[in-house]
Each structure stands twice: as structure tokens, then as C-alpha cells.
Amino acid sequence: YATNSAGTTYGEQIEYFFSSITDIEGNEYPVIKIGTQFWMAENLGTTKFNDGSVIENITDNYGWADITAPAYSWYNNDKDTYKPKYGAFYNWYAVNTGKLCPSGWHVPSDAEYKTLEKHLGMTQEHADNLGPRGTDQGSQMKSTSGWIDNGDGTNTSGFTALPGGVRNHTTGAFMNEGSVTGFWSSTENSQEQAFYRYLFGDQDNVGRDFLVKSSGKYIRCIKD
């Protein structure tokens, strides 16, 4: 590795910058440089937009499934256990406000996720596909611990994706902690759906698809 005033570089793909960003509530997130992009290395966990307005916390399952306004929740509605571990679930209506991330940062677009994936070795052809794609890019993004059934990754990217599960868009149920995680992009697919990324414990690639906007996914902010 090499260290200079900009940070420390390990190999060709991973470059750590020993700095962090803070959201409007004072939550602090480590920052990682991957290729030319600066990413939060943890999931967002704010309950306020960057203008100080409060995001609605929906605990009721059917209330979550039915809402078409910005909302957040913690896994199993258990803030003390899951906020430090996974951050918060947000629906895409919260993403669409453009006010989730700290000032100078934003929710990454579908194209910005593709830039990350291609830096980790995915071809353009695979990046443009839907469903599981690529080779070991998911393993490079997954944390080295926490995934069940031998699903841990190598985390050579430094992205450190943890298996925080999902919140179902139909029932509002919390599901699949330990085996899956998903991240919203800011890119809309239709009036009802938006693009997201997902990682599975039993797969080493990265999933790309679109889903109903009321689904609960995590957020990684990227620098403007």
C-alpha cells in the first residue's frame, strides 16, 4: 500500500480516505474512495431531511405498504438494535425529495452505480442488464462478516455492505436479515417503480432491477 496526503491506497481498486461526513442530526459516516467516486461506507440513518424537516416514521406494516409520501423505518422497528448496525430503511418517495443526503452529497443514480460496478471489473454489457450480473463484484462489495450460510464477501472495494434485509412493499414486513440487502438509486423507471441494487449472501454478483417505490431499501450517499 501507499500513503500520502490524500490517503492510503491498497492495490488497484481500494483507496481509503480517513475522513467522514456528518448528517443534519450529527450521525457520522466514514468515507471511502472507489475509483473516482467518494461513497459513504455505511448506510444512511437520518430521520430528518437536510433542510431540517422530519421524515415520517411508519411502524405499521400496512401503513408502510400504502403510503405514497416520504417515510423511513428501522428493521423490526427496533432503533436501538438496528440503527447502529444497518441504518434506516427509506421508501423511494423519500429519495425523490433530493434532500436525504448531507449537503454536497446525493443518492446515487443508476448510472453512478454502474460506474462503481465497472470499476470493480464488471463489463458494460453486464452492467446494462437486469437481474444478477457480473462476476465477483458483489463479493467485493459485501462485508467480510455478518452474512449467514457462508455468504460473507471479500470487501476489497471497501463498500462494506451488510445484510440488513428488506421491508416488503406489499405487506410492510421486515424480511431476510442476514442474507440480503438492497440500495435505492435515484433513477426512476416508471411512475410506480425505481431502480435499485441488491446483494445476496449466496451470490457473488450484483443484482440490478426496478421495484415498487414503497419498498424499504437502504441508502448510500455519494459525493456531488
N, C-alpha and C positions, 0 to 999 in steps of 0.2 A: 504494500500500500504506500501511498504518498500523502504527505501532509503539507499544506501551505496555508496562506492567509484566507483562502476560500473554503477550506475544509479538508476532509480526508477522503481519498479515493481508494476503493478496494476493487481490483480487477478492472474490467472494462465497462461494467454495467451499473455499479452501485457507487454513489457518491453521497456521503453523509455530511450535512452541514449542522454543526452543533448550535442550533438556534431553534426558536419556537415562535408560534403565533398565539395570540390570546383573543378569545371572542368577547362579546359585549358583556357577558356575565363573569368574565375572569377565568374561564376554563382555558387551560393551556395545552397546546398540541405541539408535539415535535414535528419538525420539517425535514423532509427528505428530498434530495435532488435525484431524479431519474432521467437520464438523458439531458434534454434541455428544459425539462419541466420541474417545477417545485410543487410537491404534494404534502398535504398533511399525512403524517404516518399513523394517525389514529382517527377513529370515526368522530364526526361532529356530535356534540352533546348539549347544544344550547337550547334553552326554552324560550328565547327571545330572538326576534329578528335584529339585524344590525342597526335598525333605527330605534330600538328600544321597545317596540311593541311586542306584546305577549303572543306566543303561538298557543293555540288551544291544545290542551292535553286531553285526549279521548281515551278513556279506560274501558268503556263498554264495548263489547265486541261488535254488536250490530250497529252501534253508533259510529264505530270506525268504518265499517263497510259501507255505510250510507252517506257519509259526509263528502261534500264536494268543495270544502273550504280547507285552508291550510291546517294541518294537525301534526302532532308528534305523540309518541308514547315510549315507554321503556319496556323491555322484554318482560313479560308476565306482570306488567305494571309495578315492578319492583325496582325502584330507583336506586336504593342503597346497594343492592347486589349488582345490578347490570349497567348502571351509568358508568362506573369506573372501568368496566370491562369492555363494553361494546358501544357506548354512546347511545344515541336515541334513534328510533325509527321515525321517518318522516314520510308523509304521502307526497305525491308529485305536485299537489297544489301548493305545498309549502315551497318546493323547489322553484316553481314557476313565478313566485314573487320576486325572485332575484335578490332577496335580502337575507338568505340563510347564512351565508359565509361572512367572516370578518371583512371589513373594508380592505380592498385591494386583492381580494380572493373571490372565487366563484365556484359554483357547481360545474364540474367538467362536462363538456359536450360529448356526444357520441364520437365525434372526430378526435377529440383530445384523448379519449380512452384508446382509440386506435393508435394514436401516436405512441402512447405508453406501451401498448402491446407489440407494436413493430420494433420499438427499441429493445424489447426483450426477445426478439427473434421471430415474431410472427410475420408471415408474408402478407402483402396487401390483399391477395386473393382470399386468404383465410380471414383476415380482419374484416372484410366486407360481408362475410357470410353470417347467417343466423345459426343459433344453436351452439353446442360446444365446438370450439375451433382452436387451431394452433396445435402446439405440441406440449411443452412443459411450462408455458407462460403462467398458468395458474399456480403451479408449484412454486415458481419464482415469486409469486405474489402472496402466497399463504404463509402464515406464521409457522414456526418450527415446533410449536406445541399447542395443545388445546383442541385439536381436531380428533374425533373419535375414529376407531377402526383403522388405525394406521394411515390416517388422512393428512398428517402434517406435511407441510411444504418445506422447501429449502430456504425460502425468503431471501434469495440472493438479490432481489430488487430492493429490499428494504421496505416494501409496501406494508407488510405485516398485517395481512387480512386475517381476522379472527372469525370463528364460526358462530356468529351471533344469531343465526336463524332468520326467520322472516315473520311478517304479520300478514296473514291472508286477506286478500281484498274482498272475498265473498263472505267469509264468516267472521273476520276480525280476530281469528285465533292466532296465538303465538305458536310457531312450529319450527322444528328441525334445528334447535340449538345443538351445536357440536358437529354438525355435518354439512351445513350450507351457510353461505352469506350472499347478500346482494347489495348492489350500489346503484342508486339512480344516476342517470345522466340528465343534463338539462334539455336534451333533444326530444321534441315531441314527434310521435309517429302518426297520430290522428287525434281527433277531438277527445277520444276516450283513453288513449294509450301513449306511453312514452318509452324510450329505450333505457335499458339498464344492463348491468353486468352481474354475473353470478359465478360463484366458485363452489364446487362440491368436494367433499373430502375424498371421495373415491375416484376423482378425475384430476388429471394434471393440467388440463387445458382451461380456457376461459370461455364462459358462455356469454353470448350476446343475444338479446331478444327484446321484445316490447311487451308491456304489461299494463293492465288497468291502473289508472292513476291513483286509486285509493289503496293500492298495496303499500305495505310498510317496508321500506328499504333504508339502508344506511347511506350516509353522505361522506365523501372525501372531498375536501375543497382543494382547489388548485390555484396557484398564484396567477393574477392577471398578466 
